[in-house]
Amino acid sequence: MDFGSSAHPGVQAQLDRLAALSVPQGRLGLETIRALLARLGDPHKRLPPVFHVAGTNGKGSTCAFLRAMLEAQGYTVHVTTSPHLVRYNERIRLAGRLIADAPLAALLEETLDAGADLGPSFFEATIAAAFLAFSRTPADACVVEVGMGGRFDATNVLGAEVLAACGIAALGRDHERFLLAPEDGVPAEPMARIAFEKAGIAKPGVPLVTIDQPALEMASLRAVAERAGAPVTVAAPAPDLPIALPGPHQRINAGLAIAMLRAQSRVPVSGEAMAAGMRDARWPARLQRLSSGPLTGTRTVWLDGGHNPSAGQALAAHFAGERLHLVTGMIEGKDPAALTAPLAGRLATLSAVPVPTHDWQPAEAFGPGAVQFADIPAALAALPDDGLPILIAGSLYLAGEVLRLNEELPD
């Protein structure tokens, strides 16, 4: 896991403490995060109206659209998303700006001291710190991305008293060891189970907005929402207006953001602000065209952190009919075919590289045509200067390294 590093000694000291936290093997539930938050004064109960977003693919982009639309209306917005790409600070955005190093160090120290004997996970400590910061800094709204699943995710301590709307983006199979763990009283079919877990963020009286899911998943979502007392809205794709994030799937994500804003009344947003947010949203490493820089030079290079079949299909749709060079790195345990199968027949070359700080898939896992390189710079240097676009994809951790090397730090 990438716990992050920092040039600020105070932040690094706390990141070292975070890295030392055990990853809970088999521990599910919200007891630990609730206990930690209680020691911090229950900051999650004192937040501005919260937009809470779950899903397998697209939840981060939906959060980016929500933030942009709310800010276009003139609101100040807190945001917590994961994972970070380059700096841990990216996980906590206070009133529109990434948290600065000195307050981050103090915040993490306070949180970790409070939970020293509770054994929280990295993510639980991070979410507790984010909510503590949000409760102390004035803002008009919060955007909170679920980390994994929904029902047992640390963000699911949020109650109806602070929630404006909940959203569910595209569903797919991921984190199966946790989300499909055997349990009584849950759906047996895998995708119905995943929908059940994601819909666990539903709260009484809070609008639950979802994109149009397949019938099995939709039935599971609706069943959970009905038990929770949450009204369900199905979002339509965003209208045919200028949109900042490329790829046809982004109109679906923007549509989810729009429907979430329309489903609630606590933070009014005009149609003009929604259109401006569509045009201005930024979300690094999601079909991002990289700028000319130390890594890319003047070539056309696209970057995407996608690593599952849904992401592969989205990439295939974006590059429909084009030949391209694929440079990819995947964490061990992920399926290379998630990317290579949708792009089959269009790859001029296939280069495999390690994923920094992780066990990774070797070139042979990507098929007989893949060539192994020591790192991203070596892979790019070996490509012919033939004018074809280059796609770097397969891991958000790899994407973070690319942004660092090209000096495009998320802000």
C-alpha positions, 0 to 999 in steps of 0.5 A: 500500500502507498502510505505516502511520503512528504518533504515536511518532517512533521507530516512524514513523522505522522505518515510513518505512524500511519504506515505502521497501522495494521491492515484489519484482516477480516475485521468488518464493521464501524465500531472502531471508527465510531470509537475513534470519532467519539474520542475526537468529539464526534466531528462527523455530526457537525459537518456542512451538508454532505454529498456521499458517493459510492461505486466501483468506477466513476465515484471519484469523477462524480465527486470532481463534478460535484465539487466543480458545480458547487464551487461554480455556484459560489460555495466553499467545499470540503472534499475527501477522496482516495487514494492520493496520487502523489501527496497524502494531502490530496485526501483532505481538501479544506474549503477548496484548497488541499490541506497545508503541511503544518496543519496536516501534521498537527491533525494527524498527530491529534487523531493518531494519539486519540486512537493509539489503543484502538488499532484503527486502519490507515483509512479509518484514521484518515477519515477521522482526521478529515472529518475533524478538519471539516468540522473545524473549518467553515464551508458550505458543503462536503463531498465525501468519496467512499473508500471501498464498498459502502456498508462497512466503509469508514465514511458510512458513519455519516448520518441523515442529519448531515447528508444532503444526498447519496450517490452510486456510480457504476458497479463492477467486481473489485475488492472481492476478498472483502465485498464478497466475503461469506456472510449470512443474510446477504445476496448470493449472486456476486453483482447483487452482493456488490450492489447490496454493499454499495447501497449500504450508504442509504439513510432514512429520508436521504435521496439515494441517486444511482446511474441506470444499473443492470436489472439485477444490481438495480433490484438489489439497490432498491431493496436496500434503499426501501429497507433504509427508507431512502427515496431512489432516483435514477440519473440520466446522462448529462446533457450535450454541453461542453464537458471537461473530462473526456470519455463518453462515461463521463457524461454518465458521471456528470449526470449522477452529480447533477441528479444528486444536486437536484434531488436535495434542497439543502444546497441549491445549485442552478442549471448554469452552475451545473453547466459551468461545473461540467466544463471546469471539473478536473480529476487527475489520472482519469483519461488525463491528457498530460502536458508537455513535460520532463517525462512526456516531451511533446508526444501525445500521452494519456494517463488513466488509473483504470484497472478493471473491466469497466475501466477497460471498456471506457478506455476502448470507447475513448480510443475507438478506431485508433491505434495506440501504444499501451504502457501498463503496470498492474498490481499483482492480483489484478487481471491484465485482460481487463485492459488488454481484451477491450483494446485487442487489435488496436495496440501497436506496442504493449510495454509492461512496467513495475508499479512502485511500492507494490508487487506487480504483474510481469510482462508475460501476464499481459500476453506474448507481445508484451515487453518488460521495462524497468520503469516508465521513462525507459518504456517511453524512450523505447517507443517509436516516434510514429505519431500514435498516441500513448496510453499509460494505464493500469494502476492509480499508484503507477499514475501517481508516479507518472504525474510526479515524473512529469511535474504535474502535481495535483493541486 
